[in-house]
Amino acid sequence: MKYIRNLLLFSGMMAFLLNHSLESLFDTSGYAIGAFFIIFGVLVSRWRKSYSKRFVLFLLIMISTCLIHYQLGRISVGFFETFLCYVVFPTLAYVISIDDVDQDIIIKFVGLTGILSFIGTSLYYLNIFYELGQFSIIFKPEITITFGEIQLKNTSIYGSSLIAGVMALVQASCCAFLLKKGHSKVWWIVFILCLIVLFASLSRRAFVPLLVVIFYLIQDLSIVKKRNFGFSVLIVFGVLAFALPDISLEVFNRFISIFDIGSGSNNVSRLEAIWFGVTQIFVNPFGTGFGSLSSVGKELDDLLYDPKSLEGFLGVTESFYVTAIGEIGLIQCYVIAVIFVGKYKLVFTDQRMKMILLPIIVESIAGLSFLNPLISLFCFMCVFPEIRLHKSRLIIQSDLSKAVI
């Protein structure tokens, strides 16, 4: 049965991954196809035998909040997509129970999708010089301006450099986790491919969280190995700077622009958007409604040229935490925060959480990637499933405990 479960889950996750390509080529939603496979994958999976009271209370609060917002008429464009990220994906991932011998199977799958991202990144550049015919629609150019210079951002197969960058971060985190656990050194190759995708996207939001991944990857190494790792990184960057000076300078400028708060910087508009979200939190303490403070589920043209046409849309806050508190409600989020008191330390102690979830938690300070269905689904499926000990190991563990007593 576990093979059927894996086939269904991985088929669904792959459909999510290829959503932009499927929509561009066939006008078909990868999310709809993926949801079908994932739901059936969860149904045929072994479920948890017990459920945390905290999680049940969380679901009750979120569902009650939806009903309150519905009664108040606070249903915005993007409500459904946001509901998926806030409620459905965490729940689907949480109910799954995976045997300990297969505990890394989903993480391995997500790590391997980094190869697909790298292929997409390569095809994006290839399409610039040699148009790829009907497939060129997948790789539309995306540009940005950094310190007055126009830069080309690689979107890979995702149609957005932000999604490409943060997905590469998630994929790199999975590879780092597997390396940390002592899996094959081949994962270093996949890890490097993911880094290439991340840097090619020029997505600043993924740069700083990457430092978290690297920190935990080398944390337990000896001083000599840490020193060797540091020297290796310096040598690699030195070679790249010499061989590809223009590209290296673009990445470097993009990184230092994170700290630019000059009047001409888009960081100023980001801070203004966050402040707007903070004001909405206190003006609407019971929430503005799912989807009202983010770009999730909206068309780019509508956001740029006619945002007032979007029902229930108030604006984009540029921060997941401000958006979540604003949309769900300050009162409800306070209750949820109290419910989970005592569990926050898991983010720093649980290996899966600190190496895969924590980087996205950091990114969410000034980013909304967690509200992207693809990124949200992949993160939760890597972190939330229960790891179930095999019966034979439970017996051995019990005998050892008795022996100690």
C-alpha positions as CSV (number, residue, x, y, z in Angstrom):
1,M,0.0,0.0,0.0
2,K,2.9,2.4,0.7
3,Y,4.0,2.2,-2.9
4,I,0.5,3.3,-4.1
5,R,0.6,6.1,-1.5
6,N,4.0,7.2,-2.7
7,L,2.9,7.1,-6.4
8,L,-0.2,9.1,-5.7
9,L,1.5,11.7,-3.5
10,F,4.5,12.2,-5.8
11,S,2.3,12.4,-8.9
12,G,0.3,15.1,-7.1
13,M,3.3,17.0,-6.0
14,M,4.8,16.8,-9.5
15,A,1.6,18.3,-10.9
16,F,1.9,21.2,-8.5
17,L,5.6,21.6,-9.5
18,L,4.7,21.7,-13.2
19,N,1.6,23.9,-12.7
20,H,3.0,26.9,-14.7
21,S,4.2,24.7,-17.6
22,L,0.8,22.9,-17.7
23,E,-1.1,26.2,-17.7
24,S,1.1,27.7,-20.3
25,L,1.1,24.8,-22.7
26,F,-2.3,23.2,-22.2
27,D,-4.3,25.7,-20.3
28,T,-4.7,23.1,-17.6
29,S,-4.3,23.7,-13.9
30,G,-1.6,21.5,-12.3
31,Y,-3.0,22.4,-8.9
32,A,-6.4,20.8,-9.8
33,I,-4.7,17.6,-11.1
34,G,-2.3,17.5,-8.2
35,A,-5.1,18.0,-5.6
36,F,-6.9,14.9,-7.0
37,F,-3.8,12.7,-6.6
38,I,-2.8,14.1,-3.2
39,I,-6.2,13.6,-1.7
40,F,-6.3,10.0,-2.8
41,G,-2.7,9.6,-1.7
42,V,-3.6,10.7,1.8
43,L,-6.8,8.5,1.9
44,V,-4.7,5.4,1.1
45,S,-2.0,6.3,3.6
46,R,-1.8,5.1,7.2
47,W,-3.1,7.8,9.5
48,R,-2.0,8.8,12.9
49,K,-3.5,6.8,15.7
50,S,-3.8,9.9,17.9
51,Y,-4.1,13.6,17.2
52,S,-2.8,16.6,19.1
53,K,-5.5,18.6,21.0
54,R,-3.5,21.7,20.0
55,F,-3.9,20.9,16.3
56,V,-7.6,20.1,16.7
57,L,-8.2,23.4,18.4
58,F,-6.2,25.2,15.7
59,L,-8.5,23.7,13.0
60,L,-11.6,24.7,15.0
61,I,-10.4,28.3,15.3
62,M,-9.5,28.5,11.6
63,I,-12.8,27.0,10.4
64,S,-14.8,29.3,12.8
65,T,-12.8,32.3,11.5
66,C,-13.8,31.3,7.9
67,L,-17.5,31.2,9.0
68,I,-17.3,34.6,10.7
69,H,-15.6,36.2,7.7
70,Y,-18.3,34.7,5.5
71,Q,-21.1,36.2,7.6
72,L,-19.3,39.5,7.5
73,G,-18.9,39.3,3.7
74,R,-15.1,39.3,3.9
75,I,-14.5,36.8,1.1
76,S,-11.7,38.0,-1.2
77,V,-10.3,36.9,-4.5
78,G,-7.7,34.3,-3.5
79,F,-9.7,33.0,-0.5
80,F,-9.6,29.4,-1.7
81,E,-5.8,29.4,-2.4
82,T,-5.1,31.0,1.0
83,F,-7.4,28.5,2.8
84,L,-5.3,25.7,1.2
85,C,-2.1,27.1,2.6
86,Y,-3.4,28.0,6.0
87,V,-5.5,24.9,6.7
88,V,-5.7,22.2,4.1
89,F,-2.0,21.5,3.4
90,P,-1.0,21.4,7.0
91,T,-3.9,19.1,7.8
92,L,-3.2,16.7,4.9
93,A,0.5,16.4,5.8
94,Y,-0.2,16.1,9.6
95,V,-2.6,13.1,9.3
96,I,-0.1,11.0,7.4
97,S,2.0,8.4,9.3
98,I,5.2,7.1,7.7
99,D,7.2,4.1,8.8
100,D,10.6,5.1,10.1
101,V,12.4,3.1,7.4
102,D,10.7,5.3,4.8
103,Q,10.9,8.5,6.8
104,D,13.0,10.4,4.3
105,I,11.2,9.3,1.2
106,I,9.3,12.6,0.7
107,I,12.3,14.7,1.5
108,K,14.3,12.7,-1.1
109,F,11.7,13.3,-3.7
110,V,11.6,17.1,-3.0
111,G,15.4,17.2,-3.1
112,L,15.5,15.4,-6.5
113,T,13.0,17.9,-8.0
114,G,15.9,20.3,-7.7
115,I,17.3,18.6,-10.8
116,L,14.1,19.6,-12.6
117,S,14.6,23.2,-11.4
118,F,18.1,23.2,-12.7
119,I,17.0,21.8,-16.1
120,G,14.4,24.6,-16.2
121,T,17.0,27.2,-15.4
122,S,19.3,25.9,-18.2
123,L,16.4,25.9,-20.7
124,Y,15.5,29.5,-19.7
125,Y,19.0,30.7,-20.8
126,L,18.9,28.5,-23.8
127,N,15.6,30.0,-24.9
128,I,17.2,33.5,-24.9
129,F,19.7,32.5,-27.6
130,Y,17.7,29.7,-29.4
131,E,14.0,30.1,-29.1
132,L,12.4,26.8,-28.0
133,G,9.3,27.1,-30.2
134,Q,6.0,26.3,-28.4
135,F,7.9,25.8,-25.1
136,S,9.3,29.4,-25.1
137,I,6.0,30.5,-23.5
138,I,7.1,28.8,-20.3
139,F,10.3,30.9,-20.1
140,K,9.1,34.5,-20.4
141,P,11.8,37.0,-19.5
142,E,11.6,38.7,-16.1
143,I,13.8,41.7,-15.2
144,T,14.6,43.8,-12.2
145,I,16.6,47.0,-11.5
146,T,19.4,46.9,-8.9
147,F,21.4,50.1,-8.2
148,G,20.2,51.5,-11.5
149,E,21.2,48.4,-13.5
150,I,18.8,46.2,-15.4
151,Q,19.1,42.5,-14.4
152,L,17.6,39.4,-16.0
153,K,16.0,37.1,-13.4
154,N,15.7,33.4,-14.2
155,T,12.2,31.9,-13.6
156,S,13.1,28.3,-14.4
157,I,9.9,26.3,-14.9
158,Y,7.9,28.3,-12.4
159,G,7.0,31.5,-14.3
160,S,8.3,33.6,-11.4
161,S,11.8,34.2,-10.1
162,L,10.5,34.5,-6.5
163,I,9.0,31.0,-6.7
164,A,12.1,29.6,-8.5
165,G,14.4,31.1,-5.8
166,V,12.4,29.9,-2.8
167,M,11.7,26.5,-4.3
168,A,15.4,26.1,-4.9
169,L,15.9,27.0,-1.2
170,V,13.4,24.3,-0.1
171,Q,15.1,21.8,-2.4
172,A,18.6,22.7,-1.2
173,S,17.4,22.4,2.4
174,C,16.2,18.9,1.7
175,C,19.6,18.0,0.2
176,A,21.4,19.5,3.2
177,F,19.1,17.6,5.6
178,L,20.0,14.3,3.8
179,L,23.7,15.1,3.9
180,K,23.5,15.9,7.6
181,K,21.9,12.5,8.2
182,G,24.8,10.8,6.4
183,H,23.1,9.9,3.1
184,S,25.1,9.5,-0.1
185,K,27.6,12.2,-1.1
186,V,25.7,12.4,-4.4
187,W,23.4,14.8,-2.7
188,W,26.2,17.3,-2.7
189,I,25.8,17.5,-6.5
190,V,22.0,18.0,-6.3
191,F,22.7,20.6,-3.5
192,I,25.0,22.6,-5.8
193,L,22.5,22.4,-8.7
194,C,19.9,23.9,-6.4
195,L,22.2,26.7,-5.4
196,I,22.8,27.5,-9.1
197,V,19.0,27.8,-9.5
198,L,18.7,30.0,-6.4
199,F,21.5,32.4,-7.5
200,A,20.3,32.5,-11.1
201,S,16.8,33.6,-9.9
202,L,18.4,36.7,-8.2
203,S,15.6,36.2,-5.6
204,R,16.9,38.2,-2.6
205,R,14.4,36.6,-0.2
206,A,16.1,33.3,-0.6
207,F,19.7,34.5,0.0
208,V,19.6,35.1,3.8
209,P,17.6,31.9,4.7
210,L,20.3,30.0,2.7
211,L,22.8,31.0,5.4
212,V,20.6,29.2,7.9
213,V,20.7,26.0,5.9
214,I,24.5,26.2,5.6
215,F,24.9,27.0,9.3
216,Y,23.1,23.8,10.3
217,L,24.8,21.8,7.6
218,I,28.3,22.5,9.0
219,Q,27.3,23.0,12.7
220,D,28.5,19.7,14.0
221,L,31.7,19.4,11.8
222,S,35.1,19.6,13.5
223,I,37.0,22.8,13.4
224,V,39.3,21.5,10.7
225,K,36.4,20.5,8.5
226,K,34.7,23.8,9.0
227,R,37.9,25.6,8.0
228,N,38.2,23.4,4.9
229,F,34.6,24.1,4.0
230,G,35.2,27.8,4.4
231,F,38.3,27.7,2.2
232,S,36.5,25.6,-0.4
233,V,33.6,28.2,-0.6
234,L,36.1,31.0,-0.9
235,I,38.0,29.2,-3.7
236,V,34.7,28.4,-5.6
237,F,33.6,32.1,-5.3
238,G,37.0,33.3,-6.3
239,V,37.0,31.1,-9.4
240,L,33.5,32.1,-10.4
241,A,34.4,35.8,-9.9
242,F,37.4,35.4,-12.2
243,A,35.6,33.2,-14.8
244,L,32.2,35.0,-14.8
245,P,32.8,38.5,-13.4
246,D,29.6,40.1,-14.7
247,I,27.3,37.3,-13.4
248,S,29.2,37.2,-10.1
249,L,28.8,41.0,-9.7
250,E,25.1,40.8,-10.4
251,V,24.6,38.2,-7.7
252,F,26.8,40.2,-5.3
253,N,24.9,43.5,-6.0
254,R,21.6,41.7,-5.6
255,F,22.7,40.4,-2.2
256,I,23.9,43.7,-0.8
257,S,20.8,45.5,-2.1
258,I,18.9,43.6,0.7
259,F,20.3,46.2,3.1
260,D,19.7,49.2,0.9
261,I,17.0,51.5,2.4
262,G,17.7,54.5,0.2
263,S,14.8,56.5,-1.2
264,G,15.2,54.9,-4.6
265,S,15.1,51.4,-3.2
266,N,12.1,49.1,-3.5
267,N,12.9,48.1,0.1
268,V,11.2,51.4,1.1
269,S,8.0,50.4,-0.6
270,R,8.2,47.0,1.1
271,L,8.4,48.6,4.5
272,E,5.5,50.8,3.6
273,A,3.5,47.8,2.6
274,I,4.3,46.0,5.9
275,W,3.3,49.1,7.8
276,F,0.0,49.2,5.9
277,G,-0.6,45.6,7.0
278,V,0.1,46.5,10.6
279,T,-2.5,49.2,10.5
280,Q,-5.0,46.7,9.1
281,I,-4.4,44.3,12.0
282,F,-5.5,46.9,14.6
283,V,-8.3,48.3,12.4
284,N,-9.7,44.8,11.9
285,P,-8.8,42.8,15.0
286,F,-11.0,39.8,13.9
287,G,-9.3,39.7,10.5
288,T,-9.8,41.1,7.0
289,G,-10.6,37.8,5.4
290,F,-8.4,35.1,3.7
291,G,-6.7,36.4,0.6
292,S,-7.4,40.1,1.2
293,L,-3.8,41.1,2.1
294,S,-1.7,39.1,-0.4
295,S,-1.4,38.6,-4.2
296,V,-2.4,34.9,-3.9
297,G,-5.0,33.9,-6.5
298,K,-4.8,37.2,-8.3
299,E,-3.8,37.9,-11.9
300,L,-0.7,40.1,-12.3
301,D,-2.4,42.5,-14.7
302,D,-5.2,43.1,-12.2
303,L,-2.8,43.8,-9.4
304,L,-0.8,46.3,-11.5
305,Y,-3.5,48.1,-13.4
306,D,-6.9,47.6,-11.7
307,P,-6.6,46.3,-8.1
308,K,-9.9,47.9,-7.2
309,S,-11.7,45.4,-9.4
310,L,-10.5,42.5,-7.1
311,E,-13.3,41.8,-4.7
312,G,-12.2,42.1,-1.0
313,F,-8.6,42.9,-1.9
314,L,-7.0,45.6,0.3
315,G,-3.4,45.4,-0.6
316,V,-0.2,43.4,-0.4
317,T,1.7,43.5,2.9
318,E,5.0,41.8,1.8
319,S,5.3,39.8,5.0
320,F,3.7,36.5,5.7
321,Y,3.3,37.1,9.5
322,V,1.7,40.5,9.0
323,T,-0.5,39.0,6.3
324,A,-1.5,36.0,8.3
325,I,-2.3,38.0,11.5
326,G,-4.2,40.6,9.4
327,E,-6.3,38.1,7.4
328,I,-7.0,35.6,10.2
329,G,-7.4,38.2,13.0
330,L,-5.2,39.4,15.9
331,I,-7.5,37.9,18.5
332,Q,-7.6,34.4,16.8
333,C,-3.8,34.5,16.2
334,Y,-3.2,35.3,19.9
335,V,-5.3,32.3,21.0
336,I,-3.4,30.1,18.5
337,A,-0.1,31.3,19.7
338,V,-1.1,30.5,23.3
339,I,-2.3,27.1,22.3
340,F,1.1,26.1,20.9
341,V,3.2,27.5,23.8
342,G,5.9,24.9,24.6
343,K,6.1,23.6,21.0
344,Y,8.1,26.4,19.4
345,K,11.4,24.9,20.6
346,L,10.8,22.1,18.1
347,V,11.7,24.5,15.3
348,F,15.3,24.6,16.7
349,T,15.5,21.0,18.1
350,D,13.7,18.8,15.5
351,Q,16.1,18.1,12.6
352,R,13.5,18.3,9.9
353,M,12.0,21.5,11.2
354,K,15.3,23.4,11.7
355,M,16.8,22.5,8.4
356,I,13.7,22.6,6.1
357,L,11.0,24.7,7.9
358,L,13.2,27.3,9.7
359,P,14.7,28.8,6.5
360,I,11.2,29.4,5.2
361,I,10.2,30.9,8.6
362,V,13.1,33.3,8.2
363,E,12.1,34.1,4.6
364,S,8.6,34.8,5.7
365,I,9.7,37.9,7.7
366,A,9.8,39.9,4.5
367,G,8.2,37.5,2.0
368,L,5.0,35.7,1.2
369,S,6.4,32.5,-0.3
370,F,4.6,30.5,2.4
371,L,1.3,31.6,0.8
372,N,2.3,30.0,-2.5
373,P,0.5,26.7,-2.8
374,L,3.5,24.9,-4.3
375,I,6.0,26.0,-1.6
376,S,3.5,25.6,1.2
377,L,2.6,22.0,0.1
378,F,6.2,20.9,-0.3
379,C,7.3,22.3,3.1
380,F,4.5,20.8,5.0
381,M,4.8,17.4,3.3
382,C,8.5,17.3,4.3
383,V,8.0,18.3,7.9
384,F,4.6,17.3,9.3
385,P,4.0,13.6,8.6
386,E,4.4,11.4,11.7
387,I,7.4,9.1,11.8
388,R,6.2,5.7,13.1
389,L,8.6,3.2,14.7
390,H,8.3,-0.3,13.3
391,K,6.8,-2.9,15.8
392,S,10.0,-4.8,16.1
393,R,12.0,-1.7,17.0
394,L,9.2,-0.7,19.5
395,I,9.7,-4.1,21.2
396,I,13.5,-3.8,21.3
397,Q,13.1,-0.2,22.6
398,S,10.7,-1.5,25.3
399,D,13.0,-4.3,26.4
400,L,15.9,-1.9,26.6
401,S,13.9,0.4,28.8
402,K,13.0,-2.5,31.1
403,A,16.6,-3.5,31.3
404,V,17.7,0.0,32.3
405,I,15.0,0.1,35.0
